[in-house]
Amino acid sequence: MNPLQRFKLDVFPQPEPILLRHPVLLCHGFGALGNLVSKGLLHSTCIMLRTHGVLAFAPNILPYGRIETRAEAWCEIIDTIKAKTRADKLHVIAHSMGGLDMRYAISRLARHDDILSLTTVCTPHQGTSLAKLTLNTPEPIRENVLGMMNWFGNNVYPNIPSDVLSALKELSPEYVQEKFNPGTPDHPDVVYQSVTAACGKGTDAPINKLLIPFNTYIYEREGLNDGYVPTEGAKWGKLIAETDLSHAEQIRLNLSSKKIPQWRDLWVDIAKSLREIW
């Protein structure tokens, strides 16, 4: 074997450019612990997409709050990005609860004129039984856990008070299916597409040991899932991709080095899908 083979030059060694006519807003979901290791839950994703020429933004809003409250915060972000970029519309890629926030913003806060497309990544469009599990935890334990989460949320994002209890109630299957979905219709001028995930129980894909209890609990009630969100319930609009990355791995948390290419390809493919949406 030629010892210099590994030094062979690629004609185009740079990341493939993804040319979009509109900026991309990345909306994070429920939670804040990931901010201990990053500048934001979708910061790594945003920086990676920028290396491909995507004008992406991954701002931070309150980690724990009602859908309406979070949606209003995203609307302020939308106005800021439009002013900075002079864009008339944005593409939105929303992970987890962020997808519900943006459906609310489009449908009930009349932001359909600002948003060209909404791609949701493992959003609980039918709720998740994991939220109900937390709500049904014995009250003394629940109050201590929620109190600590609110304390943490208020420290990392003091602008708006965190409200973990209300957030969990609005992520429950009963709330999403019986109240949120009927009252939040899609807007015909917005393109909706989605990404689902399945790993752990019922699949050949391993899942982090810390997520096994959650993964098993959801599987026994709602089937395949990514450790937090049921696979079937993540479908909304056109299904454009499926992955076996866990809910945390999708945003590069607890992601092994060997899975980084898979994580990168997932988000690059999502961005590429936006080239067809004008």
N, C-alpha and C positions, 0 to 999 in steps of 0.2 A: 504493500500500500504506500502511496506517495505521502511522505510525512508532511508535505505542505498542503495537502488536500483540505485540512481543516481551516486553512487561512484563505481559502478561495473567496473572492469578493462577490457579494451580491450586486447586481446591477442597480437595484433600488433597495438599499438597506433600511431606509426610514420606514416608520409606521405608515400603513396605507391611508391616504387622505380620504376623509368622508366629508364631502362637500354638501352642506345643507343651506337652504335659503333663510332659515330662521334659527334663532338661538334655542338652546335646550335647557329647560329647568328641571333639575333633579330634586324630587321631593322625598324626604326621608319619612320613616314611619314612627311608630311608638318606641320610646326608649331613649336612654342617654348614656348607658354604661360604655358604649363603644367610643364615646367622646374622650374617654380616659386614655385611649391609645391613638386617637386621630383628631383632626380638627373638625370632624363632622362624620356622620354615619355614611355619607356618600362622597366624602372628600376625595378618597382614593380613586373612586370611579370617575369623578369629575376630572381630576388631573390626568388620568389615563386617556379619557376621551379627548381632552385638549391636545394630547400628542398626536391625535388623528385629525386635527384641524376642526374639531367640533367646538363651537362657541357655547360651552356648557357652564352652568352655574349650579352649585350645590350649597345653598344657604342653610342656616340653622334656624328653626323656630322652636316653640316650646315642645319639650319631649312628651309631656303627658297632659292631655286636655281633651275636651269635647271636640267632635268633628267640626262643628260650627266655628268654634274658637280658633282651631288650627286653620280652617279654610280661610277665615278672615286674615290671619297672619300671612298665609300664602298669597292672598290678593295684594297685600302691601308689597310683598316681594316681587310679584309680577309687574306692578307699576314701576318699581325701582329698576328692574332689568330692562323694561321697555324704554325707559328714559335714558339709561346708560347706552343701550345698543341702537336706539332709534328704530327698533323693530316694531312692526304693526301686530305681529302675532308670535307666539312661542309654541314649540313642541314641549310637552311635559312627559317625563318618565318618572313614575311614582312607585316607590317600593312600599309594600305592606300597607299600613294604615294611611299612608300618604295618598294612596289611590282613592280611598273614600273621601278624604279631604278635598281632593280635586274634583271628584264627581259632584260633590256638594257645591264647590265654587262655580263650576260650569252651570249646573242646573238651577241652583237656588240663589246664587249671588250674581247671576247674569254675566259670567265671565266667558261665555262662549265666543264673544267677539275677539277675545285676547288669546284664545287657545285653539291652535289648528288641530292638534292631536293629543290624545291621552293614552299612553302606554302604561299599563299597570303590571308590576312585577310582584307576583305572589301576594296580592291584596286579598284580604278576607271578604270577598263580595257577598258571601252568605254568612259571615261571622265565623267565629272559631270557638269550639267548646272549651279551649284552654282559658278563655276569658271567664267563662262560666265556672270553671274549676276554681279559679282564684276568688271569684265572688262568693263561692260556697264554702270557702275555707272558714273554720271556726273564727268567730268575731275577734277574740283577743289577738290571735295570730295575724289575721287579716289586717287589723288596724295598725299593728306594729310594722308590718311589711309595707303597707301603703303609706304610712307616715314617713318611713325612711326614704321611700321612692320620691314622695313629694318634696322632702327636705333636699334630696340630691338634685331633683329637677329644678328647684328654686335657686339652687346655688350655681348650677351650670348655665341656667337661662333665667335670670331674675326679672326679665322684662314683663312676663305674664305669669301669674301664679299657676303652678302645676295642679292638676286635678286627676289623679290616677283612677280614683273610683268611677268618675263619670266616663273616663276613657274606656275602662273595662266594660262598663254597662253598654256602651255604644258599639263594642266589638263582639257582643254576645250574639249568637245565631238568632235569638228571638227579636232583638232590636233591629238588626240589619235586615232580616227577612220580612218582618211585619211592619216596621215603621220607616226605616231608611230607604230601602229599595222602592217601595210604592210611592214615596214622596220625593224621590230624586230621579226623575226620568232622564235618559240620555238626550242630548241635544242633537238634532239632525245635521247641524253644521260642523260638528266635531267628529273626528275619526277616533274610534275606540278600538284598542287592541290589547292583548294580554299575554303574559308569560306565566306558566305554572311550574311547580317543582314537586318531585317525589323522591324520597330517600328513606333509609331505615326500614322499618317493619313493612313487609309486603313487597319489598324491592330487593335488588341485588346490590344496591348502593349503600355503603356504610354511613353511619351518622355519628357525630360526636357523642361520647358516652354521657355527657351532661344533658344532652337532649333526648336520650332514650326514654325516660319517664314521660315526657311531654309527647313525644312521637308515638309511643304506645297508647297513651290515653286518647289522643285524637284518632288514631287508627281504629280503635275499638268502637268509636262513635261515628266517625265521619270518613273512615277509609284512609287511603294514601294521603301523605302530607309531607311537609318539609321540616317538621319539628314544631311549627307554630300554626301554619295555615293549611287547611285541607286543599288537596290538589284540584278537585272538581270545583270547589267554591272559589278558586282563583281565576276561573275563566270569565272573561267579560269582553264582549265584542269579538273581533277576530283573534283566534289563538295563533300567535306567530312563533312561539318557541316553548320548549319544555327542557328542564334541566334536572339533574340529580344533586345539585348543590343544596345544602341546607339553608334555612332562612338566614342564619348568621353568615354562612360562607358567601352568600349572594352579595353581601356588602363588604366582603373581605375581612370578616371577623372570624377568628379561629380557622383561618384558611391555610392549609399546608402548602409548601412551596410547589409541590407537584401539581396542585390544582389551580395555581395562578393562571396558566394559559387557558384553562376552562372558564375561569371567572372572566378573564379578559375577552375571550371569544363571545361569551354571552352578551356582554354589554356592547361590544362592537357590532354584533349582529343586530341588536335592537336599534342602534344608531343607524345602521345601514338601511333598516326597514323604513326609516323616515324619509329617505331619498325619494320614495315613491309617492309621498304625500305632499301635495302642493297647496 
